[in-house]
Amino acid sequence: MSVRLEDLPLRDDLRGLTPYGAPQAPLPIALNVNENTHPVPQEVADDIMDSIALALREVNRYPDRDFVALREGFADYLGHGLTADNIWAANGSNEVLQHVLQAFAGPGRKAFGFAPTYSMYPLLSQGVGATWIAGRREPDYSISAVDAAAQVREAQPDVVFLCSPNNPTGTPVSLDVIEAVYEAATGMVVVDEAYHEFAPQQERSALTLLPGRERLIVSRTMSKAFAFAGARVGYLAADSAVVDALRLVRLPYHLSALTQAAASAALRHAPTMLQMVDDIVAQRDRISATIEALGYRPYESWSNFVLFGDVDDPAKLWQQLFDRGVLIRDIGIPHHLRVSAGTEEETTAFLDALASIGSAS
């Protein structure tokens, strides 16, 4: 016999919430969840399979709970003088951020981000019992150093999230904003660089700000540029003391031996894995140019997706594209939709479908 959720003794602060999720549908063109739709190159896939096969020989034993080899691989990939002591990893960047919140937020504490931003930030904060505070952005979704610092000083949060570039808008966050927020904050400042590899190559990462800033954290993921979403591997770089703090809240052996083997193998092929980034950026810019020509308003994006506005009826346009075999994302911002940059063929299918519907009114 089944009971309803509301009949269970659920925490009061979780009642009425809905879990994170995106629409799933078996359509030919799925461009709704910011995946890297390019397949892993065969030579890399072969090495990953060989590495997993080796790990399987000892799968009866617990994995290295400190995953030292993988942390060394991430440190080598990131550079900037980082070592394994500065690296932490978990099952996707969501778990990495959850560890941060478990260690530095929690009941009676506050987490802060500039809305609209990644929808998991408030959900993760709520999950650890922290209070979520939504800051404000400009109409074009940018944030200035002066205003950002003022909002953080007023809120006095224990954890600040800066999504750079921002999801779901693609908006870049300049280093002067990060510096100003860090100076204004008394708690931890997390710069979520999940999409950093899609930013202009000459742009500096927040990793360059880490020296001397023990409360600064820079998080990354292998899901996007590395086409590794199904493997669930996220990581961060920070002062070694921050890594020690995260050890206090992680579950024992939280990264399986198979995950460690697969991620280490992928990192060995980083140049090959990242070759697809240029193509994705080209398709992103092609989307922006074409939808602008069709009368919509694309926002500047340093990510692998494009948010576009001036959509008269987002639900109707979403359904019209769905009926043509193309799945994109209605993220709940009035008169806006978001589309991921896929392969050239997928991008063409989306743009052809959009053009067949007609220009924006």
C-alpha positions in Angstrom: 0.0 0.0 0.0 1.4 3.4 -1.0 1.2 6.6 1.0 1.5 10.2 -0.2 4.6 12.2 0.4 2.7 14.7 2.6 1.7 11.8 4.8 5.4 11.1 5.8 7.1 12.9 8.7 9.2 15.0 6.2 11.2 18.0 7.5 8.9 21.0 7.5 11.3 23.1 5.4 11.2 20.4 2.6 7.4 20.3 2.4 6.1 21.6 -0.9 9.5 21.5 -2.7 10.0 19.7 -6.0 13.2 17.8 -6.9 15.6 19.2 -9.5 15.0 17.8 -13.0 14.7 18.6 -16.7 12.2 17.3 -19.1 13.3 14.0 -20.7 11.9 12.8 -24.0 13.2 10.4 -26.7 13.5 13.1 -29.4 16.1 13.0 -32.2 17.6 16.4 -31.1 18.0 16.9 -27.4 19.6 20.3 -26.6 18.0 21.0 -23.2 20.5 20.1 -20.4 23.8 21.7 -21.5 25.4 18.4 -22.3 28.4 18.0 -24.6 26.7 16.1 -27.3 29.9 15.1 -29.0 30.9 11.4 -28.3 34.1 10.6 -26.5 36.8 10.0 -29.2 37.4 6.3 -29.8 41.1 6.4 -28.7 40.1 7.9 -25.4 37.2 5.6 -24.9 39.5 2.6 -25.5 42.0 3.8 -22.8 39.1 4.5 -20.4 37.8 0.9 -20.9 41.3 -0.5 -20.4 41.7 1.5 -17.2 38.3 0.4 -15.9 39.1 -3.3 -16.7 42.3 -3.0 -14.6 40.3 -1.4 -11.7 37.8 -4.3 -11.8 40.5 -6.7 -10.9 40.6 -5.2 -7.4 37.0 -4.1 -7.1 36.5 -6.4 -4.2 38.7 -3.9 -2.2 37.8 -0.4 -1.2 39.1 2.3 -3.4 41.7 4.9 -2.4 39.5 7.1 -0.2 41.7 10.1 -0.8 41.9 9.4 -4.6 45.4 10.8 -4.7 46.3 9.8 -8.3 43.1 11.5 -9.5 43.8 14.7 -7.5 47.3 14.8 -9.0 45.8 14.5 -12.4 43.4 17.5 -11.8 46.3 19.5 -10.4 48.4 18.9 -13.5 45.4 19.8 -15.7 44.7 23.0 -13.9 48.3 24.2 -13.5 48.7 27.5 -11.6 51.1 25.8 -9.2 48.4 23.7 -7.7 49.1 20.3 -6.1 47.0 17.4 -5.0 46.7 19.0 -1.6 44.7 21.8 -3.2 42.2 19.5 -5.0 39.0 17.9 -4.0 36.6 15.8 -6.1 33.3 14.1 -5.9 30.4 12.6 -7.9 29.7 15.6 -10.0 30.2 19.2 -9.1 26.8 19.1 -7.3 28.3 16.8 -4.6 31.4 18.9 -4.4 29.2 22.0 -3.7 27.2 19.9 -1.3 30.4 19.1 0.6 31.2 22.8 0.8 27.8 23.6 2.2 27.9 20.8 4.7 31.2 22.1 6.0 30.6 25.9 5.9 26.8 26.4 5.9 24.0 24.4 7.6 21.2 25.3 10.0 21.4 28.9 11.2 23.7 29.9 8.4 23.1 31.6 5.0 24.1 30.9 1.4 23.9 33.6 -1.3 23.8 33.8 -5.1 22.8 36.3 -7.8 19.5 35.3 -9.3 18.8 33.9 -11.8 21.6 31.4 -11.4 22.1 27.6 -11.2 18.9 26.2 -9.7 20.7 23.6 -7.6 22.3 26.3 -5.3 19.1 27.0 -3.4 18.2 23.3 -3.4 21.6 22.2 -2.0 21.4 25.0 0.5 17.9 23.9 1.6 19.1 20.3 1.8 21.7 21.1 4.5 19.3 23.3 6.4 20.8 26.7 5.4 18.8 29.7 4.4 19.1 30.8 0.7 19.3 34.4 -0.2 18.8 35.5 -3.8 20.7 38.6 -4.9 19.9 40.9 -7.8 21.4 41.2 -11.3 21.1 43.9 -13.9 18.4 43.6 -16.7 21.1 42.1 -19.0 22.0 39.6 -16.1 25.4 41.1 -15.5 26.6 42.1 -12.1 29.0 45.0 -11.2 31.8 44.9 -8.6 30.3 47.8 -6.6 26.8 46.5 -6.5 27.8 42.8 -5.9 30.0 43.8 -3.0 27.2 45.9 -1.5 24.7 43.1 -1.7 27.1 40.7 -0.1 28.0 43.1 2.8 24.3 43.6 3.4 23.4 39.8 3.4 26.6 38.7 5.3 26.3 35.1 4.0 28.4 32.2 5.1 28.8 30.9 1.5 28.6 33.0 -1.7 28.1 31.3 -5.1 29.4 33.1 -8.2 28.6 31.1 -11.3 31.1 32.1 -14.0 30.0 32.0 -16.7 26.5 32.0 -15.2 23.9 29.2 -15.7 21.3 29.7 -17.1 22.2 33.0 -18.7 25.8 32.4 -20.0 26.9 35.7 -18.5 30.6 36.1 -17.7 31.7 37.3 -14.3 34.8 39.5 -14.4 37.7 38.9 -12.0 37.2 42.4 -10.4 33.7 41.3 -9.4 35.1 38.2 -7.7 37.8 40.2 -6.0 35.2 42.7 -4.7 32.9 40.0 -3.5 35.7 38.2 -1.7 36.7 41.4 0.1 33.1 42.1 1.1 32.4 38.6 2.3 33.3 37.1 5.7 32.5 33.5 4.6 33.5 31.2 1.8 33.3 32.4 -1.8 32.7 29.7 -4.4 33.4 30.5 -8.1 31.6 27.8 -10.1 33.6 27.5 -13.4 31.6 24.6 -14.8 31.7 26.2 -18.2 35.1 27.9 -18.1 36.6 26.0 -21.0 34.0 27.6 -23.3 35.1 31.1 -22.4 37.5 33.1 -24.7 40.9 31.5 -24.3 42.7 34.7 -23.3 40.4 35.2 -20.3 41.9 34.4 -16.9 40.4 31.9 -14.6 39.5 32.6 -11.0 42.3 30.1 -10.2 44.7 33.0 -10.7 43.1 34.6 -7.6 43.6 31.7 -5.2 47.0 32.7 -3.7 46.5 34.5 -0.5 42.7 34.0 -0.4 42.1 31.1 1.9 38.3 31.5 1.7 38.1 31.3 -2.1 37.1 28.1 -3.9 37.0 27.4 -7.6 34.9 24.5 -8.7 34.9 22.7 -12.1 33.3 19.7 -13.7 34.2 17.1 -16.3 30.6 17.0 -17.5 30.8 19.8 -20.1 34.0 20.3 -21.9 35.2 16.7 -21.2 32.0 15.1 -22.5 31.9 13.1 -19.3 28.4 13.9 -17.9 27.5 10.3 -17.4 30.6 9.6 -15.4 29.6 12.1 -12.7 33.0 13.8 -11.8 33.3 17.3 -10.4 36.3 18.9 -8.6 37.5 22.1 -7.0 40.7 23.9 -6.2 41.3 25.8 -2.9 43.6 26.2 0.0 44.7 22.9 1.5 42.9 23.7 4.7 39.6 23.9 2.8 40.2 20.4 1.5 40.8 19.2 5.0 37.5 20.7 6.0 35.7 18.8 3.3 37.1 15.5 4.5 35.1 16.0 7.7 31.8 15.7 5.8 32.4 13.4 2.9 31.1 9.8 3.0 33.8 7.2 3.3 35.1 6.0 -0.1 32.7 8.3 -1.9 34.5 8.0 -5.3 34.4 4.5 -6.6 37.5 2.8 -8.0 35.8 2.7 -11.4 35.1 6.4 -11.4 38.6 7.2 -10.3 40.0 5.0 -13.1 37.8 6.5 -15.8 38.4 10.1 -14.8 42.2 9.6 -14.6 42.2 8.1 -18.1 40.2 11.0 -19.5 42.5 13.5 -18.0 45.5 11.8 -19.6 43.9 12.7 -22.9 42.9 16.3 -22.0 44.1 17.9 -25.3 42.1 15.4 -27.4 39.0 15.7 -25.2 39.1 19.5 -25.4 39.5 19.6 -29.2 35.7 19.6 -29.5 35.4 22.8 -27.5 36.2 25.0 -30.5 33.5 23.4 -32.5 31.0 23.8 -29.7 31.9 27.5 -29.4 31.5 27.9 -33.2 28.0 26.4 -33.0 27.1 28.5 -30.0 28.0 31.7 -31.9 26.2 30.4 -35.0 23.1 30.0 -32.8 23.4 33.5 -31.4 23.8 35.1 -34.9 20.9 33.1 -36.5 18.3 33.6 -33.7 19.1 37.3 -33.7 18.5 37.4 -37.4 15.1 35.7 -36.7 14.1 38.5 -34.4 15.0 37.0 -31.0 17.4 38.5 -28.4 20.5 36.3 -27.7 22.4 37.1 -24.6 26.2 37.2 -24.5 27.4 33.6 -23.6 30.7 32.3 -22.5 29.2 28.8 -22.1 28.0 26.0 -24.3 24.4 27.3 -24.5 22.5 30.4 -25.5 19.7 32.1 -23.6 17.4 34.1 -25.9 14.6 36.5 -25.1 11.8 38.3 -26.9 9.9 35.1 -27.1 6.2 36.0 -27.2 5.0 32.6 -25.8 7.8 30.4 -24.5 5.5 27.4 -23.8 4.1 27.5 -27.4 7.5 27.9 -29.1 8.9 25.1 -26.9 6.0 22.8 -28.0 6.4 23.8 -31.7 10.1 22.8 -31.5 9.2 19.6 -29.6 6.7 18.7 -32.4 9.6 19.0 -34.9 11.8 16.7 -32.9 13.9 19.3 -31.1 14.0 19.5 -27.3 15.3 22.8 -25.7 14.7 24.2 -22.2 12.1 26.5 -20.7 13.9 27.7 -17.6 11.0 29.7 -16.2 12.2 33.2 -17.1 9.3 35.0 -18.8 9.7 35.4 -22.5 13.0 33.4 -22.6 14.2 30.0 -23.7 17.6 28.3 -23.6 19.3 26.0 -26.1 22.5 24.0 -25.8 25.1 24.1 -28.6 25.3 20.7 -30.1 27.1 19.2 -33.0 26.9 21.0 -36.4 24.1 18.6 -37.5 22.1 19.1 -34.3 22.5 22.9 -34.4 21.4 22.9 -38.0 18.3 20.8 -37.0 17.4 23.3 -34.3 17.9 26.4 -36.4 16.0 24.9 -39.3 13.1 24.0 -37.0 13.1 27.5 -35.5 13.1 29.1 -38.9 10.3 26.9 -40.1 8.1 28.3 -37.3 8.8 31.8 -38.3 10.5 34.9 -37.0 9.7 36.4 -33.6 6.7 38.6 -33.5 
